Amino acid sequence: MHPLREAMLDQMRLRGHAPRTQASYVHAVSLLSRYYRRSPDRLSPADLQNWILYLVKERQLSAATCRLYLNAIRFFYLQVLKWPSCQLELTMTKRPHRIPYLLSPSEVRRIIEHAEI
């Protein structure tokens, strides 16, 4: 296993990250590395921001997926590589919440009247 991957997993284990979170974060850093075809410790903050932009514009990933990747990248650079900061921009609108269908008072009354006790 690559030393950076092992260091990242160790940091996540120390912080009690769930196995699924660990797998997702490692996957995100792996995608970043494959995108640039070089080790993630050799990338600049501008490279990171450009990758996030690529995910949003070209891959058209959901806001939740982009946030997951962003959090994984921040974790890697702040906790594993010990960068002093990792300021990345991600501004995406959330999906609109659908308001659930609610029963009217008369519908509720009819249900109660027909309920067997």
Secondary structure as UniProt FT lines:
FT   HELIX           3..14
FT   TURN            15..16
FT   HELIX           19..36
FT   HELIX           40..42
FT   HELIX           45..57
FT   HELIX           63..75
FT   HELIX           76..80
FT   HELIX           105..114
//
